[in-house]
Every structure is written in structure tokens, then in C-alpha cells.
Amino acid sequence: NGKENGTCLTYDEEGRLDKREQWNNGKKTGIEEFYDNGKPHRVSKNEGTGKSCITEFYDTGVKSGEWCGFQDSYWGWWVKRDGPYKLWDQNGELYVQGNYVDGQEEGLFTYHTGKLLEREQTYEKGRLMKSVEYHNDPPQHRMVREYFPDGSVKTESRLEGLKGDGKKMI
């Protein structure tokens, strides 16, 4: 019926697969983009609601990021993220994890260095409400800050001499 349907492959000047698009009745439902070495760069799946979920990779094939959100339909720019958000380093270690709701941070975001928890931040509707920094080098301690809705510091505490795996109830 004159509408795109099925798989569309795009190749670069060297004949390498550059992009694979999936179409259904004139609507793009998925895109896979590739590095020159043939490894995946970005995989995007459209949920049919205008929301797309993206997985990105380093050129080594290691996953670098995963998130969902809404994009501008013409330019493809991210308008707002919505759902789980994760980033990995080049060794495949998770270093950021959180959640977005309607383009704003919501709930707990965690930040890691290697396998060590470095920082936790709690958000409400995009506003930072609490942060906990974990200092694992001696002397081990934690900095806990709570914030007013305007972003100013409400309380600040330094907790000394804490040992263990870097995550304990405070």
C-alpha cells in the first residue's frame, strides 16, 4: 500500500552494514546501527507509543548504556527520558543506575567505581532530596546531605569510621 514494511539495510561506501531498520505499515519500529568493525553501536526499539528504548555499545561490543524515553519525531533528539537508566564502563561494570519519570530523575540513583559504591542520590520529581557519598579509603566515612526543595542544604552529617562493603544502613 505504498508504505514501508519489513527490513531496510543501509551500507557504507566500503560495503559494510551501517544500519538495519525495521518497518511496519509505514512506521519505524526498530533501528540497529553498527560500527565499522561490524559490532553493534546502537539498538533502538519503538514501543508504538512514541517511546523508544535504546541500548548502546562501545566499539568493543561491551554494553555502554540502556534507557527509554520520548524523542522528537523529526530530529530524533531526546525530549525526555522515561524509565530505567543504566550506564556501564568499558569493562562492563555498572557505574550509574536510576530511573526517570516524564523526563525527571525519580527515586534512587547509584554511582559506582568498579565494584565500590561511590554515591547515592535520591530524587523527587527531578529535585535532589538526599545524597550519600561513600569514602572507602581510610579513614572510611560517609557524607550525608539532605536538601530543601529549593536545592539548599537542609542537613549535613559526616559519619566516621564505617567499614564493610560500602553500603550500610545509616
BELMO-V970074 format. One record per backbone hydrogen bond with DSSP energy under -1.0 kcal/mol. CO is the residue of the C=O (numbers start at 1). NH is the residue of the N-H. Records with the same first field share a line. If there is no record, write none. Layout:
CO->NH, NH
This chain:
4->26
6->23
8->21
10->18, 19
12->15
16->12
18->34
19->10
20->32
21->8
22->29, 30
23->6
24->27
27->24
29->46
30->22
31->44
32->20
33->41, 42
35->38
39->35
41->57
42->33
43->55
44->31
45->53
51->47
52->69
53->45
54->67
55->43
56->64, 65
58->61
62->58
64->88
65->56
66->86
67->54
68->82
69->52
70->79, 80
72->76
77->72
80->70
81->103
83->100
85->98
86->66
87->95, 96
89->92
93->89
95->112
96->87
97->110
98->85
99->106
100->83
101->104
104->101
105->126
107->123
109->121
110->97
111->118, 119
113->116
116->113
118->134
119->111
120->132
121->109
122->129, 130
123->107
124->127
127->124
129->147
130->122
131->145
132->120
133->143
135->141
140->161
141->135
142->159
143->133
144->157
145->131
146->154, 155
148->151
152->148
155->146
157->144
159->142
